Amino acid sequence: MFRFFFFLIVLIRYSCVAQEFTVKPYLQNAGPNSIVISWEYSNYDSSFLEWGKTSNLGNTVAVSHEFTNFPACLYSGSILGLEEKTKYFYRVISGSSVSNIYSFVTPANTLQEKSINIVVMSDMQRDGNNPNKFHEIVHDGIFEYIHTHYDSDISKGLDLIMIPGDLVGTGTDYNHWKDQFFAPAYPLFSFVPLYPVLGNHEMNSDFFFKYFDLPKNGSPGFEEHWWFKDNSNVRIIGLNSNPGYRIQKQLDWLDSLLYLTSMDSSIDFVFAQLHHPHKSEQWTSGNTDFTGEIVKLLENFTHSCGKPSVHFYGHTHGYSRGQSKDHTHLMVNVATSGGYIDYWGEWPQQDYEEYTISQDEWGYVFLEIEAGNDPQFTLRRLSLGDDNIAKKNSIEDSIIIRLYNNSPNTPVGVFPLPFDTISSNSMILIADDFIDVDDDLHGASHWQISDNCNDFSNLIFDSWKQYENWYFDINTQRNDDLTDEQIEYLQPSSNYCWRVRYRDRSLAWSQWSSPIPFYTDESIITKNLIKVVDILGRNIKAQNNIIGFYVYDDGSVEKKIVFD
């Protein structure tokens, strides 16, 4: 009885101070027929949720509550019985406070093949030198982009938001959630549902699990640590890569889910999100082997069923995009959306062959997913610049991935030709031009040399080059047209065989070219120019700014720009 009266006294005391929405209404866990709406009020009071198909509302939902930072109280209401692909309006009431009227659009049923848009952003924990950066990402970035390119109604132009961790600087600090995450994002989450996963800065805190209502379809006992959610033709998978949760149980759950997904004809793409990278170019200390196990499962899934997959992550504060060598799988760091930037030269860094771009700037990723008979998605990186150069939704990277992507034509070897004798000191492999029936551009070339034309399992030379490689703000692949490859040294007086395959920029590989046998001669010191040839081996005259090949009497070939 004493506790009851004490509780009443505390409530009366706080009812004498200003009452307000400490966290404005936000959307979660949306389905074709339901949605969860939550908000936080400065203290416990009579609260309810109103909704309807028009701004007149007309329906009322009872809500549950729990204290977050006493006396602040979190309220949540579930609206059931909704119609898919339908716009609804709502507002919330707590005590004498009435919110604005907001709107949302319910997702389509997966069989309706509706195209959707998704924003992926992470690591928005506040940078003390740029405390308003997350606000800029939301308002000058996301809102501006949607209003300009899609719809003035944000709830129609954007379907959901994925956040792969580090929403706040300190997950156990209530004010970080209220003032540094929810406040600067307002009113984005009032119109578009969000789906976050835990980063290391959340510290597995109760605040995360109180504030967010995530699908509870993960392993029993680990609900909301890993889960999945379908929207149109996309399956979104949330994972926990933090210490203590890098366990076989999570891997087994993911493996089983991917197997079921491979047989689900309504799902065309898998987008997984977790916080830690497997290979981070700008901060190698953040690399995590557990994420490598996740990547293997996603690659195996894509290989077995042909459905493209992506894993989104953060942790390193800069954008990166790479792709698996042999699978239609993207690896995308979507950071940073507010946290300090991990600039080039500040940390241990490494240029990984999988990655085509890494960039030390603030920004977010925008996904445009098309359903129907020819499913595809377009990924764009939108940048807001860095401390020195301001940008406003500058598109720094983009890629289109199709479910049904025709492979490029099989390349044909041009040099050396069968049984040519070439220099062992230096040579160039040359293949014909890239051709793709989808009009995709040349994305990569993979060159191999073996000592056996019937067996390329033990390679003498193996080189995978992509069309670009932005590292330390330099494109190391500039001027490489991918139709030739320099070889520095082979054993003299030896028999070899070479082949090549081409990849388009939507990640489809051609078949390997027919293996071509060739010989190397004895090492020769002299090197006299014999002729200049084009890519097909035809003699050409020297001309300004023409790419050609210098052929020397020692059998070596060099690619050059030919001048008079």
N, C-alpha and C positions, 0 to 999 in steps of 0.2 A: 504493500500500500504506500509506503514511504517513497519507493522508487516512482510510482505512478504520479504522486503529487510533485515530486522533484522534476519529473519530465514536463508536467504542465507548467510549472513555474518557469522552466527554461524556455518553453515555447512562448509564454506570455511575454517574457523579457525580450525575446527576439522579434516578437510581433510589433514591438514599439519602435523598431528601427525600420529604415526604408526597405521595402520588399521589391525584388526585381528578378528578372530572368538572368541568372548568372551564366547559363549556356542556352542560347536560343535553340528552337526546335531543329532537329536534324533527322534525316531518313536513314534507315538501315534495312537489311535483309528483305529486300523487295522481291516479290514474286508476281506472277500473272494475276493472282487472286488475293494477295495480302501484302501488307507492309507494316514495319515497325517504326514508330515515331517516338523520339525521346527528347527531353529537355530537362534543364536543371533550374530550380528556383531557390532563392536565397534562404528559404526556410520551409518547413512543412506547412501545407495549407490545402484546403479543398481544391482539387485539380481535376480537369477532364479535357478530353480531346473532341473537337467538333470537325466534321468532314461532310463532303457532298460533291456532286458532279458540277455544281455551280458555286459561285462565291456566296450564295445564300446559305450554303452548308445544309443544315437540317438533320444531321445525324450526330449522335453523341456516343462516345466510347469511354467506359470506365478505365482507369489506369492503375498500374502498380507503382510502388515507390520504394526507394531505399536511400539511406543517407550516404552521401559521398564525403564531404568535409563539413561535419555537423556545424551549424544547422542546415547547410545547403542540402537539398533533397532532389534526387534524380527521379523523374517520372517517365514511364514508358507505356505506350498503348499500342495494341495490335488491331489493325483494321482488317477484317476478314470479308469474304464474299464480294471482292472487287471483280471487275471485268478487265480482261487483258487489253493492252494497247489503248487505255482510256485515261484521259486527264481528269484528275480529282483536285479538289481544293480542301484546305484544312487550316485550323488555327488551334492554339492551346490556351487554356485559362488556368491560372493558379492564383487563388485568393482574389484580390481586386485587380490583378494584372491580366491583360488580354494581349496576345501576340498579334502580329500582322497576319494577314491571310496569305498562305503560300500554296504552291501547287506541286504535283508530281504526276508522272505518267507511268502507269504500270507496264512491266515488261510484256512482250508477246510470248505466247506459248511457243515452245521450241519448234513445233511443227509448222508455225506460221512463217518461218523464214524471213524475219524482219532484220533489216540492216541496223546496226547500232554503232554508237561512238563511245569510247572509253578514254579517260585520262588516267595515266599512271604517274605518280610522283612520290618522292620519299625524302627522308632526312631534312625535314623542315624545322628541326630544332633550332632555336634562335641563335644567330651569330651576333654577339654583342656589338660588333662594328657595323652591322647591317640589320638592326632589329626589325625593320619593316619589310624584309625581303619576301617572306612567305605571303604577306598581304599583297605585295606586288605580283607575285606569281599567280595568285588567285584572281585579282581584280584587273591588273594590266595585262596579264597573260591569258588565263583560261576564259574569263568572262568576255574579254575583248575578242578572242579568237572565235568563240562560239557565236557571238553576236555578228561578227563580220562575215563568217563563212557558212553558217548553218541556220540559226534561228534566233530571233530576239528573245524568245522564251527559252531560258536555259534548260528547263525541264524537258523540252522537246529536242534540243540540240545535243544534249549529253545524257547518256543512259546510266553510267555508274563511274565510280572513282575507285581505283586500286591504290593502296599505299603499302609498299613493302618495308615498313618499319621506321623507327626513330621519328615518331611523331612529335616528341618532346625531348627536352634536354635531360630531364630527370623525372622518370615515371612515377616516383613516390612523392613528387611535389605537386600538390593540388593546383597551385597557381599557374604552373606551367601548362596544365591541361586547359584551364579556364581562359587564361590570358594570352598564351602563346600558340595554342593550337586552334581551339574553337573560335575565339574572338576574331583573329585575322582572317579566318576562312569564311566567316559569315558574309553573305547568306548562301554560299554555294551549297553547303550540306543541307540547307533547308529545302532545296529543290532537287538535289541529286543524291542518291544513296551512296554511302562509302563503305568500303570493305578493306580494313587494315589487317596487317599481321604484326606480330611482335618483333621489334628490334632490340638491340642490347640496351638502348637508353630507356626503354619502357621498364626494364628491371623486373619484368614479370609481376608488375604491381597490380593490386586490387583495382586501382582506378581504371586500368585498361579493360578488365573484365566487367566492371560495372558500367562503364560508358558504352561499350559496344555489344550489340546483339548479333552474333555471327552464327552461321549454320552449325547445328550441333550434330553433324553426321560424321565426325572423326572417330578415332578409336575411343571406346568407353574409358572414362577416366581422364581423357585428354581433350574433352570437348572444347572447342574454340581455339585450341592450339593448332590443329590442322583440320581442314574442312574443304568442302567444294560447293560451288554455286553455279547453276546454268543460267545463261541469258542468251536467247536466240540460239545460234549455232556454235556458241563458245562455252566451254567448261572452264571456269575459273577455280584454281586450286590454291588455297592458302596453306602455308607450311611454316614451321617454327625451326629456325636454324641456330637457335641460341644454345649455349652450353647447358647440359642437363636434359635437352630434348633431341640431341643428335643420336637417336637410338634406333635400333632395328625395327621396333614396333612401328615407328613412323614410316620407315622405308617399306615395310611389308604392306602397310595400309595403302601407301601410294602405288605400289606395284599392283595390288589387287584392283584399285580404282582405275588405273590406266588400262588394265586388261578389260574391264567392263566398258570403259570409254571406247576402246578400239572396236567394240561390237555395236556401239550405239550409233545408229545411222543419222540421228538428229544432231550429233556433235561433229563439227568439221575441224575445229581448232582447240588446242589446250593452252591456256595461259596460266602458268604457275607463278606464284610470288613468294619470296622468302627474303630475308634481310642480308645474309652474308654471301659474298662472291666465292666462286671457285678460283677464278683467275682475274685478278684486278690489276690493270696496267699502272694505275696511278698510286696504288698503295698496296704493295704485295703483302705487307704484314697482315692485312685483313683477310687474306685467302683462307678458305676453310675446306678441308677434305670432305666433310659431310655434304657440302653442296655439290662436290664432284660426283658423289654417289647419286644424288638427285638428278644431275645432268645425264648420267648413264641410263637411268630408268626412263627419262624423257626421250633420249635418243633411241633407245630400244623400242619404245612405244611408237615413235614416228617411223622407224624402219619397218616395224611389223605390220602397220596398218596404213601407212602413207599419209597420216594426218599431221600437218605441221604443228610444232610446239614452240613455246617460248618460255624461258624463265626470266622474270624480272627481279631485280635486286637493288640494293643500295649500299650502305655502309661506307664505301669510298665516295667522297663528295665530288663527283664529276661524272659526266655522261660517258658511257662506252657502249658500243654495239659490235658484236661478233657473231659468227655462225660456225656450227660444227662442220668439220671437213667433209664428212660422208653422210650427213643427215640434214633434213630440212628443219633445223632447230636453231633458234636465235637465242643469244645471251645478251641481255640488255640491262645496263645500270642506268636507272632513271634519276639518280640524284644529280645535283642537290637542289632542293626546293626551298632553301632558306638557311641551311647550315653553312658554316664557313667552307670555302672551296679548298680542296686539296690540289694546290697548284703544282705544275711541273717543276721538278727539281727539289721539292721540299721533303720527299719521302722516298724510301726504296721503291723503284719502279722497274717495269719490264715490258718489253714489246713482245706480246704473244701473237703467234701466227694466226690464231682464230679471229683476232679483232681487226676491223678495218678503220675504226675511228674511236679515239678517246679524247675528251675535251674538258678542260677545267673551267666550266661556266655553270651558272644557275639555269634551271629550266625544268621542263617536264616533257612527258611523252604523250602524244595524241594518237589514238588508234581508231581507224575507220574500218569497220568490219562489214562486208557485204555477204548476204546469205543468198539463197536461191540455187539455181542450177549451176552457177559458176562461182563458188565461194572464193573470196579473197579478203585479205586485209592489208591496209596501208599503214605503216608506222612512220611517224614523223617526230623528230626531236625539235622542240621549239625552245629557243634560248632567250634569256634576258641578260646575257652578257656576264661580265665579271667586274671586279673592283676598278678596272681601268677603262673598259669599253662597255658602254651601255647598248643593249639591244632590246628590241621589242618584238617578241614572237618571230624571231629570225629562224627560218627553217635551216638547220645545220646538217641534217641527215634525214634520209628517207629510204624506205624499201617496201616493195610490194611482194607479198607472198600469196600464191594461189594453191588451192587444193589440187586442182588439175592443171599441171604445168608441163607443157611439152618440152622435151629435152632438146638441147641444141643439136645441130648436125654433128656427126662424128668427124673430127678433124682428120686431115690427110697430111702425112709427113712430107715436107718439101726438101729438107736438108738435115743430115746426110741421106741420100737415097740408098737403096739396097746395094750393099757390098762396096760402098764408097770407102776410100781410105782417107782418113783425115788426121789432123795433127793431134798428138797426145798432150801438147802443151796448153792449147787453148782452142775452143771450138764453140759453135752456137748450134743449138737445135732450132729448126724452123718448121712451122706448120702453116697451113693455109688459113684463110680468113674465117672469122667466126660468123656463123649463120644460125638464126633462131626464128622459127616460124611464128612465135608469139611477139616478135620484134623486141624481145628483151635484149639488153646490152650485154657485152662480154663481162662476166663477173670474176672469173678466176681461171687459171690454167694449172694443170698438175702434170709434171714431167717426171719420167722415170727412165733409168738405164739399168739393164740387167746384163749378166754374162750368158744368159740363156733365153732365147726368144720364146720358149715354151714355159718359162717359170720366172715370174716377177716377184716371188716371195722373198728372195735375198737380193736386195737392191744395192747397186753400186752408187746410184745417184737418185735422190728423191727430192723434188722441189714443188711446193704449193705456193703460188703467188696470186694475190687478190688484186682487184682493179685499183684499190686505193688502200693506203695504210697511214692514217693520220696519227702521228706519235710525236710528242713534244712540239705540236703545232706545225709539223712538217709532214708533207705527204711523200713518204719514201718511195712510193710507187709511181710518182709522176713521170710521164713520158714512157711508161712501159705499156705497150699495146697488147701484151700477153701472147703474142704469136711467135715469140722466140725466147730462148733461154740460154744464158752464157754458162759454159762449163769450164772451170779453171784447169783441171788436170785429170787425165786418165792414164792408165798404165800403157806404155808404148808397146807396139807389136802385139796387140791383144784383140780378141773378138768381142764385140758388144752388140746389144740390141736396145732400141729406144722406142718409146711410145708416149702419147700425150692424150689428155682428155680436157674438154672445155666445160665450164659451168656458166650458166646465165645468172643474172643478178637477182632472180627469184629463187635461186639455189638448186636448180635442176642440173645434173651432170649429163654430159653426153656419154656415149660408149667410148671405150678406149680406141685409139687409132690402131691400125694394123701394125704389129711390131716390125721394125725395120732393122736388119742386121747391118753392121758396118765394122770397119777395122781402124785401128790406130797404127800409124807408122812409127819408125824410130824417132826419138827426140831430135829435132832439127833446130839449129840456132838461127839460121838465116830466115829472113822474113821479108820477101819482096812482093809488092802488090802486082797481081796478075790482071785482075779485072774487077769491075763494079757491077753487081747484079741487083735485081729487084727481088721481091719476096717469092716470086715463082722461079727464080734462078736465071732469068733472062738478062743478057748483057744490057746495060744502060749507060748513057752518057752522063757525065757529071753535071748536075744541075743544082741550083740554089734551093735549099730547104726541102730536098727530097730525101726521104728515109731510104737508105740502100744498105748493101752489105759489101764490105771490102773482102775480096778473096785473095789469099796470099799463097806463095809457092810452097809454104810448109804445110798447107792443107787447112790452116786456121781461117776463121771467118770472124769479122767484127761488124756489128751494127753501128752505122754512123749516119749523121746528116751530111749529105754529099754537097760539097761546094765546088764552084768553078776553080 
